[in-house]
Amino acid sequence: MATHDVTGGSLLTTLPGAPDLNPFAGVDFNDLEKSLRRPRTLANVLLSGLVTCMTLLALIPLFSVIWMLLWRGGRKLSLALFTQLPPAPLEQGGGFGNAILGTLIIVLLAALISVPLGILSALYMAQAPEESRLASVVRFSAKVLTGFPSILAGVFAYGAVVLAMGGYSAIAGAVAVSILMLPTIMLTAEDAIRMVPAKMKEAAVGMGATKTQTVLMVLLPTAFPGILTGIMLAVARAAGETAPLLFTALFSNYWPLSGNHLNLAQPTASLAVLIYNFSGMPFQNQVEMAWAAALVMVLMVLITNLIGQSFSRRQVQS
């Protein structure tokens, strides 16, 4: 007897009475074709279409906000916005260069506070034994802080820094913002350090490296893309915070300069607070400037997120 392949041709010959060894014997391949008359195929098509529609609906608010910012804020963009000070209520023109500089100063100070603490905490959590209670408490606290209301961070910094210094300042704003940045850096850096292959650490120890040398020359350089991703995400969140700065840095219509150096112990302007103040004013110039400031802040956050995502992709590919 002859067995037939899937196309009907004769491939093998077997003795009479021998079992048919063709795995495709008796299979009708026409039954495998997709047909909307089949309940499972119809359900798959309907659910795929539903998910696509829901995704498009979810993207409508995002793209509508971006379009509104480009339409309302893009018309106001000019070089003067980045070089001049905010205008008086009835004054035309002006800019928010001091707010951009103040935002960069506050975020930079917050990063100087939160990045070293976050990386050191992440190193301890990643290297501590699994049964370490202290590491579990620190990790749990970091996860709780990820949902910490930003206004409470401002209230804490107001009581701990503003009252102690006797006034609003960029330093107080940086302390408040650093509290919000810290958990993101800690958890992201811990995951990046844990992803370093154990063979690399064992090889360093086998070559006679101390724990400090292993951390500085193996763990941190290898996990650097992941750590930098967490830092970029934390910076992006910090740049858009408003409530903590209302309690700590407040606002200023002047440059954060005293002579030829920065004065960090005085009220400092920021883009988020400028948008909050100008958006409620009854003057068209200030309202348009608030839209332009919102567009600039969104672009800053978008660029920061793209940088973080690019480093994250490099880590995954490596």
Residue pairs with C-beta under 8 A, 6 or more apart in sequence:
1 13
1 14
1 15
1 16
1 18
2 10
2 12
2 13
2 14
3 10
3 11
3 12
3 13
3 14
3 20
3 21
3 22
3 25
4 10
4 11
4 22
4 25
5 11
5 22
5 24
6 24
6 27
6 29
11 22
12 21
12 22
14 20
14 21
34 41
35 41
36 42
36 45
66 298
69 291
69 294
69 295
69 298
70 295
72 288
72 291
73 288
73 291
73 292
73 293
73 294
73 295
73 296
74 292
74 295
75 288
76 288
76 289
76 291
76 292
77 292
77 295
77 296
80 93
80 94
80 95
81 95
81 96
81 97
81 289
81 292
81 296
82 95
82 96
82 97
82 100
83 95
83 97
84 93
84 94
84 95
84 97
85 94
85 95
85 97
85 98
85 253
85 254
85 255
86 94
86 95
86 96
86 98
86 99
86 253
86 269
86 274
86 278
86 289
87 93
87 94
87 285
87 286
87 289
89 281
89 283
89 286
90 283
91 285
92 285
93 285
94 285
94 289
95 289
96 269
96 271
96 274
96 289
96 292
96 293
96 296
97 255
98 252
98 253
98 254
98 255
98 256
98 269
99 269
99 270
99 271
99 273
99 274
99 293
100 271
100 296
101 255
101 256
101 269
102 170
102 249
102 252
102 256
102 268
102 269
102 270
103 239
103 270
103 271
103 272
103 297
103 300
105 170
105 256
105 262
105 264
105 268
106 170
106 173
106 174
106 177
106 238
106 245
106 249
106 268
106 270
107 174
107 177
107 235
107 238
107 239
109 170
109 171
109 173
109 174
109 178
109 264
110 173
110 174
110 175
110 177
110 178
110 181
110 238
111 178
111 181
111 231
111 234
111 235
111 238
112 174
113 174
113 175
113 178
114 178
114 179
114 181
114 182
114 185
114 234
115 185
115 231
117 182
118 181
118 182
118 184
118 185
118 186
118 189
118 230
118 234
119 185
119 189
119 220
119 227
121 138
121 142
121 186
121 190
122 185
122 186
122 187
122 188
122 189
122 190
122 192
122 193
122 227
123 189
123 193
123 215
123 219
124 135
124 138
125 135
125 138
125 139
125 186
125 190
126 190
126 193
126 194
127 193
127 215
128 134
128 135
129 135
138 186
139 187
139 190
142 182
142 183
142 186
142 187
143 183
143 187
145 179
145 180
145 182
145 183
146 183
146 184
146 187
148 179
148 180
148 183
150 180
150 241
150 242
150 243
150 244
151 243
151 244
151 247
153 176
153 177
153 179
153 180
153 244
154 176
154 243
154 244
154 245
154 246
154 247
154 248
155 247
156 176
156 179
157 172
157 173
157 175
157 176
157 179
157 244
157 247
157 248
158 172
158 176
158 247
158 248
160 175
161 169
161 171
161 172
161 175
161 176
161 248
162 168
162 169
162 172
162 247
162 248
165 171
165 172
165 265
167 265
167 266
167 267
168 248
168 249
168 250
168 266
168 267
168 268
169 248
169 249
169 264
169 265
169 266
169 267
169 268
170 249
170 256
170 264
170 265
170 266
170 268
171 264
171 265
172 248
172 249
173 244
173 245
173 248
173 249
173 268
173 270
175 248
176 241
176 244
176 245
176 247
176 248
177 238
177 241
177 244
177 245
178 238
179 244
180 234
180 237
180 238
180 241
180 244
181 234
181 235
181 237
181 238
182 234
184 230
184 233
184 234
184 237
185 227
185 230
185 231
185 234
187 230
188 226
188 227
188 229
188 230
188 233
189 223
189 226
189 227
189 230
191 226
192 223
192 224
192 225
192 226
192 227
192 229
192 230
192 315
193 219
193 220
193 223
193 226
193 227
195 223
195 226
195 315
196 218
196 219
196 222
196 223
200 218
200 222
201 214
201 218
201 219
204 213
204 214
204 217
204 218
205 214
209 217
209 218
220 227
225 311
225 312
225 314
225 315
225 318
226 311
226 312
226 315
228 308
228 311
229 308
229 309
229 311
229 312
229 315
230 308
231 308
232 304
232 305
232 307
232 308
232 311
233 305
233 308
235 304
236 301
236 304
236 305
236 308
239 271
239 272
239 297
239 300
239 301
239 304
240 272
240 297
240 301
241 272
242 272
242 273
242 275
242 276
245 270
245 272
245 273
246 273
246 276
249 267
249 268
249 270
249 273
250 267
250 268
250 273
251 267
251 268
251 269
251 270
251 273
251 274
251 277
252 266
252 267
252 268
252 269
253 269
254 269
256 262
256 263
256 264
256 266
256 268
256 269
257 263
258 266
271 293
271 296
271 297
271 300
272 297
274 289
274 290
274 293
275 290
275 293
275 294
275 297
278 286
278 287
278 289
278 290
278 293
279 287
279 290
281 287
